[in-house]
Amino acid sequence: MSKSAWTFLLFPLVIASSAALALTAADSTQSPRYLDQGWSNQIRQLFYHTPQGSRMMPYDWFMALESTGGQEMFAAPANLERYGFLKGEVSSPLNPGGLPIGFAIDTVSIPERGRFVGITCSACHTTNISVGDQSVRIDGAPALIDFDRFYADLAAAVKRTLFDGAAFQRFSQRILAQPNPPLSTNSVNSLPSSKRPSRAMPQYATPRSFPDSGASMR
């Protein structure tokens, strides 16, 4: 094959490689530049944090859960960003706990559970792209999240809390101590005070047994 033919075939690869170096997934801790995509920041926050029916686990439980590696909180931004989640805005009325983009608090309260936290479409369809030294937010673009590792680590953290008496004691103390997350009147649905969840822990929530099992977990 002639030199000109090789040049013709390899040139697109060189261009693609150069573009990959210049255009990469951005550091999630860097403040991004927002493109004009035809919506306001208020609508953007609704896209990021409006619940869509995905009830992963009670919000209070998620916020009180420790990671498997020690007493670091599983919901800590630094921990969640390890899986590829993007940093959320703490000031957002829909996100009082400062969870990453794509986490939403259900407005419906479940007896003895409270409001649930879940994952929304925005978790998978929001990304930051680095162009040179600038981080650019692309709403609707595919995200780079390792969901398999996230759910595996979450399950491991729940298991540790269930079987480790000291971890469960710290977990339950956080549950009973923390107030309900406030809901803004500007959110999609405001929760009446009469429907706020009870702070009581479920009777079966102990590190040794399941409900109606009749047997010890050990």
Secondary structure, 3 states (H helix, E strand, C coil): CCHHHHHHHHHHHHHHHHHHHHEEECCCCCCCEECCCCCCHHHHHHHHHCCCCCCCEEHHHHHHCECCCCCCECCCHHHHHCCCCCCCCCCCCCCCCCCCCCEEEEEEEECCCEEEEEECHHHHCEEEEEECCEEEEEECCCCCCCHHHHHHHHHHHHHHHHHCHHHHHHHHHHHHHCCCCCCCCCCCCCCCHHHCCCCCCCCCCCCCECCCCCCECC
